[in-house]
Amino acid sequence: MNPNTRVFKMSFASVYPHYVNKAVKKNRTQAEVDEIIFWLTGYDEVGLQKVMEEQTNFEDFFGNAPLLHPNVHKITGVICGYRVEEITDSLMQKIRYLDKLIDELAKGKAMDKILRS
């Protein structure tokens, strides 16, 4: 069994408050967290709300994402001890992309840099 299966089956809604708390603790906003999620996945407010209400797991969250941003390949660096650009499992890489972007937000990076504009 893939050791990542547990993470893949976690509901996005159960992790989302942790993303928001991490940002808010560093004087960033929930709106900025949402903007990152929208940029990365192509979800909008309505789509994200549906994901939350339906307790969609990470596998389905990314599997059903409207459009992964074409600049995701520009997300590089280390998160949780792994270089995101070297993660071979596609789903885990997408989850770590999101972790990395939220981490950059909490570290005070400018939104245009986070969103690889």
C-alpha positions as CSV (number, residue, x, y, z in Angstrom):
1,M,0.0,0.0,0.0
2,N,1.2,3.5,-0.9
3,P,2.2,5.3,2.3
4,N,0.7,8.4,0.9
5,T,-2.8,6.9,0.6
6,R,-3.8,8.2,4.0
7,V,-3.0,11.8,2.9
8,F,-4.8,11.3,-0.5
9,K,-7.9,10.2,1.3
10,M,-7.9,13.1,3.8
11,S,-10.7,15.7,3.1
12,F,-9.5,19.0,1.8
13,A,-11.9,20.7,4.2
14,S,-10.1,19.1,7.1
15,V,-6.7,20.7,6.1
16,Y,-8.0,24.0,4.7
17,P,-8.3,25.6,8.2
18,H,-4.6,24.8,8.8
19,Y,-3.6,26.7,5.6
20,V,-5.7,29.7,6.7
21,N,-4.4,29.6,10.3
22,K,-0.8,29.4,9.1
23,A,-1.4,32.5,6.9
24,V,-3.4,34.5,9.4
25,K,-0.8,34.0,12.1
26,K,1.7,35.7,9.8
27,N,-0.7,38.7,9.1
28,R,-1.9,37.3,5.8
29,T,-5.5,36.6,4.9
30,Q,-7.9,33.8,4.0
31,A,-8.6,35.7,0.8
32,E,-4.9,35.3,-0.1
33,V,-5.1,31.6,0.7
34,D,-8.1,31.2,-1.6
35,E,-6.4,33.2,-4.3
36,I,-3.5,30.7,-4.2
37,I,-5.9,27.8,-4.4
38,F,-7.8,29.3,-7.3
39,W,-4.5,30.1,-9.1
40,L,-3.1,26.6,-8.6
41,T,-6.3,24.5,-9.3
42,G,-8.6,26.6,-11.4
43,Y,-11.4,26.3,-8.8
44,D,-13.4,29.4,-8.1
45,E,-15.3,30.4,-4.9
46,V,-18.3,28.3,-5.8
47,G,-16.2,25.3,-6.7
48,L,-14.1,25.6,-3.5
49,Q,-17.3,25.9,-1.4
50,K,-18.6,22.7,-3.0
51,V,-15.4,20.8,-2.3
52,M,-15.6,21.9,1.4
53,E,-19.3,21.0,1.8
54,E,-18.8,17.6,0.1
55,Q,-15.7,16.8,2.2
56,T,-13.8,16.0,-1.0
57,N,-10.6,14.2,-0.5
58,F,-7.2,15.4,-1.9
59,E,-7.2,12.8,-4.6
60,D,-10.6,14.0,-6.0
61,F,-9.8,17.6,-5.2
62,F,-6.8,17.6,-7.6
63,G,-8.3,15.0,-9.9
64,N,-11.4,17.1,-10.5
65,A,-9.5,20.5,-10.5
66,P,-10.8,22.6,-13.4
67,L,-7.3,23.5,-14.6
68,L,-3.9,23.1,-13.0
69,H,-2.0,26.3,-13.7
70,P,0.4,26.1,-16.6
71,N,3.2,27.7,-14.4
72,V,3.2,25.0,-11.7
73,H,6.6,23.9,-13.1
74,K,8.0,27.2,-11.8
75,I,7.2,26.1,-8.2
76,T,10.5,24.8,-6.9
77,G,12.2,24.4,-3.5
78,V,12.0,22.3,-0.4
79,I,8.9,21.5,1.5
80,C,8.7,18.8,4.3
81,G,12.3,17.8,3.4
82,Y,11.6,17.1,-0.3
83,R,12.3,19.2,-3.4
84,V,8.9,19.7,-4.9
85,E,10.2,19.5,-8.5
86,E,11.7,16.0,-7.8
87,I,8.6,14.4,-6.3
88,T,7.6,11.5,-8.6
89,D,4.1,10.9,-7.4
90,S,2.0,13.3,-9.4
91,L,-0.7,13.7,-6.7
92,M,1.7,14.1,-3.9
93,Q,3.6,16.7,-6.0
94,K,0.4,18.7,-6.4
95,I,-0.3,18.6,-2.7
96,R,3.2,19.7,-1.9
97,Y,2.9,22.5,-4.5
98,L,0.0,23.9,-2.5
99,D,1.9,23.4,0.8
100,K,4.9,25.3,-0.7
101,L,2.7,28.2,-1.9
102,I,1.0,28.5,1.5
103,D,4.5,28.4,3.1
104,E,5.7,31.2,0.9
105,L,2.6,33.3,1.8
106,A,3.3,32.7,5.5
107,K,6.9,33.8,5.0
108,G,5.8,37.2,3.7
109,K,6.5,36.6,0.0
110,A,4.6,39.0,-2.4
111,M,1.6,37.5,-4.1
112,D,2.9,38.2,-7.6
113,K,6.0,36.2,-6.7
114,I,3.9,33.4,-5.1
115,L,1.7,33.2,-8.2
116,R,4.7,33.1,-10.5
117,S,3.5,36.2,-12.4
